[in-house]
Amino acid sequence: MRLCALRYAEERLGAEALEAARLCQALHVLQVARRSNELYLQGGDAILEGLALLDRILPHLSAAVEWAGEALTPDPLSRPPS
């Protein structure tokens, strides 16, 4: 399902715009994850608030990490022959 949605988005937006959107999403999710950690570290009732926030964004965080790994891993087939 996710792959189909990404292909559809790429067709509608173009590869460059899709990558820009994915980068914005990844940065946003990272910012929310940092906030979750700040809440957790405050202790007390904020621990549960931080964990609840992390629970809500976890699928998005996983997708952002996966995308970043793909974006940073060079494609061996795209390298010029040596």
C-alpha positions as CSV (number, residue, x, y, z in Angstrom):
1,M,0.0,0.0,0.0
2,R,2.7,2.5,1.0
3,L,4.7,1.7,-2.2
4,C,1.6,2.3,-4.3
5,A,1.0,5.6,-2.5
6,L,4.6,6.7,-3.1
7,R,4.5,5.8,-6.8
8,Y,1.3,7.7,-7.2
9,A,2.8,10.8,-5.4
10,E,5.9,10.6,-7.5
11,E,3.8,10.5,-10.7
12,R,1.8,13.5,-9.5
13,L,4.6,15.6,-7.9
14,G,7.7,14.4,-9.7
15,A,10.7,12.7,-8.1
16,E,12.3,15.9,-6.9
17,A,9.2,17.3,-5.2
18,L,8.4,14.0,-3.6
19,E,11.9,13.9,-2.1
20,A,11.5,17.4,-0.8
21,A,8.2,16.5,0.8
22,R,9.7,13.4,2.4
23,L,12.6,15.4,3.8
24,C,10.1,18.0,5.3
25,Q,8.1,15.1,6.8
26,A,11.2,13.5,8.2
27,L,12.4,16.8,9.8
28,H,9.0,17.4,11.3
29,V,8.8,13.9,12.8
30,L,12.3,14.3,14.2
31,Q,11.2,17.5,15.9
32,V,8.2,15.8,17.4
33,A,10.4,12.9,18.6
34,R,12.7,15.4,20.3
35,R,9.7,17.0,22.0
36,S,8.6,13.5,23.1
37,N,12.0,12.9,24.6
38,E,12.0,16.3,26.4
39,L,8.7,15.5,28.0
40,Y,9.9,12.0,29.1
41,L,13.0,13.5,30.7
42,Q,10.9,16.0,32.7
43,G,9.6,13.0,34.7
44,G,6.3,12.8,36.6
45,D,3.1,13.1,34.6
46,A,5.2,14.3,31.6
47,I,6.6,10.8,31.1
48,L,3.2,9.4,30.1
49,E,2.6,12.4,27.8
50,G,6.0,11.9,26.1
51,L,5.4,8.2,25.7
52,A,1.9,8.9,24.3
53,L,3.4,11.4,21.8
54,L,6.0,8.9,20.7
55,D,3.4,6.2,20.3
56,R,1.4,8.4,18.0
57,I,4.3,9.3,15.7
58,L,6.2,5.9,15.8
59,P,4.9,4.7,12.4
60,H,6.0,8.1,10.9
61,L,9.3,7.9,12.6
62,S,10.0,4.4,11.3
63,A,9.1,5.6,7.8
64,A,11.4,8.6,8.1
65,V,14.3,6.5,9.3
66,E,13.7,4.0,6.4
67,W,13.6,6.9,3.9
68,A,16.8,8.4,5.3
69,G,18.6,5.1,5.1
70,E,17.6,4.7,1.5
71,A,18.5,8.3,0.7
72,L,21.9,8.0,2.3
73,T,22.8,4.6,0.9
74,P,24.5,4.9,-2.5
75,D,23.0,2.8,-5.3
76,P,25.9,0.6,-6.4
77,L,24.4,0.5,-9.9
78,S,24.5,4.3,-10.3
79,R,28.3,4.5,-9.8
80,P,30.4,4.9,-12.9
81,P,32.6,1.9,-13.7
82,S,36.1,2.0,-12.3
